Amino acid sequence: MSTEQIDYNSQLSLAEAHARCNKPKIRKLIDGPIRDLFIKYSVTKEFGLYLLHRHEHLDGQDVVYRFNGSSVVVVGKGGRVHGGDGGLYPAPSTWMLSRGETVDIEWSVFGHVGFMRDTSSVEPPPAFASELASLLICGGWERLFGIIRKSPSAFYEEHEDKYLSPAGKKPRKIIETDGGIELDPARFYPIVWVFKEDGDIKHEVHGYCEKDL
């Protein structure tokens, strides 16, 4: 088992992570010191704050991919990633800050119409990641938050019951939204926050995830 798989498997469940995050002092942390770092390093357009959580247990050569603009699936990392146009590019899109390093925990397949269309590989600036890691470690939150590459649109994830991934695991469907869709707060938890540099609104929820059934 790889170090990345151990890090992924060590994450809290979505419900556990939401319970730890859903507190006034955490909201102040997000709107204060964390937001200040995103602004300081001018990364508000490229990255968001991610609530670390897991839905699967990875083993063998498994890795989490956001694939084809619609699902989060678990496949063998050494397996072939392909699509109808043949021009797909897997690249890291979610990172955990662990042991003083930026660890890839989820990958996206770029170059296809849909979620994350850009084909370039973008990673958090090392100085930003290091300072954010120090902030989280000081407060004991390093296993709660990570960094995610910002998607073009706000989105939510729900269970996809139609099929299993190549690894035999149930994927999660990603649905882009303009923010006008009403989501049941008992079923969908915030997982991504993006930050505003001006105005009274300091952050917006950019992504939600349906809790495990």
ZAMARGU-4260 file (C-alpha; in steps of 0.2 Angstrom, whole numbers, plus 5000, padded with zeros to 4 digits):
<rodrens>
0) 5000/5000/5000 | 5007/5017/4995 | 5009/5032/5007 | 4996/5041/4997 | 4983/5027/5000
5) 4988/5027/5019 | 4984/5045/5019 | 4968/5043/5010 | 4962/5029/5021 | 4966/5039/5037
10) 4954/5052/5033 | 4937/5054/5042 | 4921/5049/5035 | 4911/5063/5027 | 4899/5063/5042
15) 4913/5064/5055 | 4922/5077/5045 | 4907/5088/5044 | 4903/5086/5063 | 4921/5092/5067
20) 4919/5107/5054 | 4902/5113/5058 | 4907/5123/5073 | 4908/5142/5075 | 4926/5142/5079
25) 4930/5133/5063 | 4919/5146/5053 | 4930/5160/5060 | 4946/5150/5055 | 4939/5149/5037
30) 4934/5167/5036 | 4950/5173/5045 | 4967/5166/5045 | 4964/5153/5031 | 4956/5166/5019
35) 4970/5178/5023 | 4982/5165/5016 | 4973/5162/5000 | 4973/5181/4997 | 4991/5183/5002
40) 4997/5171/4989 | 4984/5176/4976 | 4977/5158/4974 | 4959/5162/4976 | 4955/5159/4957
45) 4964/5143/4956 | 4961/5134/4972 | 4949/5131/4986 | 4948/5124/5004 | 4944/5106/5004
50) 4935/5096/5018 | 4946/5080/5019 | 4935/5065/5019 | 4934/5047/5012 | 4920/5036/5005
55) 4931/5021/5000 | 4945/5011/5007 | 4959/5010/4994 | 4970/4995/4992 | 4981/4987/4978
60) 4984/5000/4965 | 4968/5010/4968 | 4967/5029/4966 | 4953/5041/4966 | 4949/5049/4949
65) 4936/5062/4944 | 4932/5055/4927 | 4923/5061/4912 | 4915/5076/4920 | 4902/5065/4929
70) 4909/5053/4942 | 4921/5050/4956 | 4927/5033/4953 | 4941/5022/4960 | 4952/5013/4948
75) 4969/5005/4947 | 4982/5019/4946 | 4992/5009/4933 | 4976/5006/4923 | 4973/5015/4906
80) 4963/5031/4907 | 4954/5034/4891 | 4939/5042/4883 | 4931/5044/4866 | 4942/5058/4860
85) 4958/5049/4866 | 4964/5066/4873 | 4962/5064/4892 | 4976/5069/4904 | 4975/5063/4923
90) 4983/5076/4935 | 4982/5079/4954 | 4967/5090/4959 | 4965/5087/4978 | 4979/5088/4990
95) 4982/5083/5009 | 4995/5093/5019 | 5004/5078/5028 | 5021/5076/5035 | 5027/5093/5029
100) 5023/5088/5011 | 5009/5091/4998 | 5001/5074/4995 | 4990/5070/4980 | 4975/5061/4986
105) 4963/5063/4971 | 4966/5065/4953 | 4955/5073/4939 | 4955/5068/4921 | 4957/5084/4911
110) 4954/5088/4893 | 4936/5082/4892 | 4920/5092/4891 | 4913/5093/4908 | 4921/5095/4926
115) 4938/5104/4925 | 4940/5106/4907 | 4958/5114/4908 | 4971/5102/4902 | 4986/5110/4911
120) 4993/5103/4927 | 4992/5116/4941 | 4998/5113/4959 | 4998/5124/4975 | 5013/5135/4977
125) 5025/5127/4989 | 5026/5143/5000 | 5007/5144/5001 | 5005/5125/5005 | 5019/5126/5018
130) 5011/5141/5027 | 4994/5134/5027 | 5000/5117/5033 | 5009/5126/5048 | 4993/5135/5052
135) 4982/5119/5052 | 4995/5109/5062 | 4996/5123/5076 | 4977/5121/5078 | 4976/5103/5076
140) 4966/5104/5060 | 4979/5096/5048 | 4968/5080/5046 | 4953/5091/5043 | 4957/5102/5028
145) 4966/5101/5012 | 4967/5110/4995 | 4957/5107/4980 | 4959/5114/4962 | 4944/5125/4959
150) 4932/5119/4946 | 4924/5131/4933 | 4907/5130/4942 | 4900/5126/4959 | 4895/5108/4960
155) 4888/5094/4971 | 4891/5076/4972 | 4878/5062/4974 | 4878/5043/4973 | 4878/5035/4956
160) 4868/5019/4958 | 4868/5014/4939 | 4885/5006/4939 | 4901/5001/4948 | 4918/5008/4944
165) 4932/4998/4936 | 4938/4993/4953 | 4920/4987/4958 | 4916/5002/4969 | 4901/5013/4967
170) 4906/5030/4960 | 4899/5047/4964 | 4890/5058/4951 | 4897/5076/4950 | 4883/5089/4945
175) 4888/5107/4940 | 4876/5120/4947 | 4873/5139/4947 | 4870/5138/4965 | 4851/5140/4962
180) 4847/5121/4967 | 4841/5118/4984 | 4850/5104/4993 | 4844/5095/5009 | 4856/5100/5022
185) 4853/5084/5031 | 4860/5074/5016 | 4872/5086/5008 | 4887/5093/5017 | 4898/5108/5012
190) 4915/5101/5006 | 4923/5115/4996 | 4925/5134/5000 | 4931/5148/4989 | 4936/5165/4995
195) 4931/5183/4990 | 4945/5196/4991 | 4933/5211/4993 | 4916/5214/5000 | 4906/5208/5015
200) 4905/5190/5009 | 4921/5182/5013 | 4918/5165/5007 | 4906/5154/4997 | 4902/5136/4997
205) 4908/5129/4980 | 4905/5111/4983 | 4893/5099/4992 | 4894/5080/4994 | 4880/5068/4998
210) 4883/5058/5014 | 4885/5040/5013 | 4869/5029/5013
</rodrens>
